[in-house]
């Protein structure tokens, strides 16, 4: 697999790595694509809401370490509002790109950062827990990467329908029958949506 020099640099010498004592917020997320995990710790200035310090611990692959490292660089010194806007594409671009099958590592890093920020905001009454709606499903499907091209299935217009009724999430996906990633995509959708307690069953049509 071809990695950029920047990915290798951040993998070999990751920035802001380690556990933080008494963080203001912490989040741990796992990638449904591979089972890898990452934790992100935040120290936030309560007046300015600037991220003063940020650390991560990785339990995953080289790209997991590199993307977590770059995301901490990108978020440090930013306000929570600005850090929330960092996308997985920006993180991958800041590493001079990632192989398509590794794009989900960047999704995981960004997702974990956003979860840590949300935890801080909810704890300090700056935000409320989001209510689950049908849009939540579409937002979650934006985190499912089609490994062949390294883009999410919503942007690729592979999602023909997404619905939610009586605890059942229904998703129709347009993917060729002979595509070798067919089962991966279905499994990943199932795992992403399965984490919401509101969803009792996931029905996928391919
Ligand atoms: Fe899954 Fe990198 S986080 S392979």
Boltz pocket constraint, residues with backbone or C-beta under 6 A from the ligand:
constraints:
  - pocket:
      binder: B
      contacts: [[A, 31], [A, 33], [A, 34], [A, 35], [A, 36], [A, 37], [A, 60], [A, 61], [A, 62], [A, 63], [A, 64], [A, 101], [A, 102], [A, 104], [A, 105], [A, 108]]
      max_distance: 6.0
